[in-house]
Amino acid sequence: MRRLVITEKNNTAVRIAVILSGGSMQRSYPNRVPVFDFSREGMDYRVVGLRGHILNLDYPEALNDWEKTDLKVLVRAEPVKRVIATNIVATLREVCQGVDELVVATDFDREG
């Protein structure tokens, strides 16, 4: 069984990995992003810390002239997601391969 833990910041990933592994985790740097691997109670863990925001949300290009766009249309518009941390997204794609369980250990707020 493989479990992936994603945290909001790298220092949180380090703390979780150290505590759960008893300090025996191995560190690697795919795409220059720290990833911590260890086993505990028969389960393989990978812990990855994000760095805050990895996406920006924006309005579709056609709606960016707010003076000419109906407010009701803006409110209902689906945001466009723009990746701003491509190395973190690439790392997440790599480390999630073959994972059986995902733990989202981010802050309990809108961004988390």
C-alpha positions as CSV (number, residue, x, y, z in Angstrom):
1,M,0.0,0.0,0.0
2,R,1.3,3.4,-1.0
3,R,0.2,6.7,0.6
4,L,1.0,10.2,-0.7
5,V,0.8,13.1,1.8
6,I,0.7,16.6,0.3
7,T,1.3,19.6,2.6
8,E,1.0,23.3,1.9
9,K,4.6,24.2,2.6
10,N,7.9,22.3,2.6
11,N,8.7,22.9,6.3
12,T,5.4,21.1,7.1
13,A,6.4,18.2,4.9
14,V,9.7,17.9,6.7
15,R,8.0,17.9,10.1
16,I,5.4,15.3,9.1
17,A,8.0,13.1,7.5
18,V,10.4,13.3,10.5
19,I,7.6,12.5,13.0
20,L,6.0,9.7,11.1
21,S,9.3,8.1,10.0
22,G,11.1,8.6,13.3
23,G,13.7,10.5,11.4
24,S,14.6,7.7,9.0
25,M,13.1,9.2,5.8
26,Q,15.0,9.4,2.6
27,R,15.0,12.8,0.7
28,S,15.0,13.1,-3.1
29,Y,14.6,16.2,-5.4
30,P,12.6,15.4,-8.5
31,N,12.3,18.7,-10.5
32,R,14.1,20.4,-7.6
33,V,11.2,19.7,-5.2
34,P,11.9,17.9,-1.9
35,V,10.1,14.6,-1.6
36,F,10.4,12.4,1.5
37,D,10.1,8.7,1.4
38,F,9.8,6.2,4.2
39,S,7.9,3.1,5.4
40,R,5.8,2.8,8.5
41,E,3.7,-0.2,9.7
42,G,3.8,-1.9,6.3
43,M,2.9,1.2,4.3
44,D,5.1,3.2,1.9
45,Y,4.8,6.9,2.3
46,R,5.8,9.9,0.1
47,V,5.5,13.4,1.5
48,V,5.6,16.4,-0.7
49,G,5.4,20.1,0.3
50,L,3.9,22.7,-1.9
51,R,5.0,26.3,-1.7
52,G,1.8,28.0,-1.2
53,H,0.0,28.7,-4.5
54,I,0.9,26.7,-7.5
55,L,-2.0,28.0,-9.7
56,N,-3.4,31.4,-10.5
57,L,-7.1,31.9,-11.3
58,D,-8.2,34.4,-13.9
59,Y,-11.2,35.2,-16.0
60,P,-11.3,34.0,-19.6
61,E,-9.6,36.4,-22.0
62,A,-13.0,37.4,-23.5
63,L,-14.2,38.7,-20.1
64,N,-11.2,40.7,-19.1
65,D,-12.7,44.0,-20.3
66,W,-14.9,44.5,-17.2
67,E,-16.5,47.7,-18.5
68,K,-18.0,45.8,-21.4
69,T,-18.9,42.6,-19.5
70,D,-22.1,42.1,-17.6
71,L,-21.5,41.5,-13.9
72,K,-23.8,38.5,-13.9
73,V,-21.6,36.9,-16.6
74,L,-18.4,37.6,-14.5
75,V,-19.9,36.0,-11.4
76,R,-20.9,32.8,-13.2
77,A,-17.7,32.6,-15.3
78,E,-15.6,29.5,-14.9
79,P,-12.1,30.6,-13.9
80,V,-9.1,29.8,-16.1
81,K,-6.3,28.0,-14.2
82,R,-2.8,29.0,-14.9
83,V,0.1,26.9,-13.5
84,I,2.8,29.2,-12.0
85,A,4.9,26.4,-10.4
86,T,5.5,24.0,-13.2
87,N,8.2,22.1,-11.4
88,I,5.8,21.3,-8.5
89,V,3.0,20.2,-10.8
90,A,5.5,17.9,-12.7
91,T,6.6,16.5,-9.4
92,L,3.1,15.8,-8.2
93,R,2.4,14.0,-11.5
94,E,5.4,11.8,-10.9
95,V,4.9,11.0,-7.3
96,C,1.2,10.2,-7.6
97,Q,1.8,7.3,-9.9
98,G,0.8,4.0,-8.2
99,V,-0.5,5.7,-5.1
100,D,-3.4,4.0,-3.3
101,E,-4.3,6.8,-0.9
102,L,-3.9,10.5,-0.8
103,V,-3.8,12.6,2.3
104,V,-4.3,16.4,1.8
105,A,-2.6,17.9,4.8
106,T,-2.9,21.6,3.9
107,D,-4.2,24.5,6.0
108,F,-7.9,24.5,6.7
109,D,-8.6,27.6,4.7
110,R,-9.7,28.6,1.2
111,E,-6.2,28.3,-0.3
112,G,-5.5,24.9,1.4
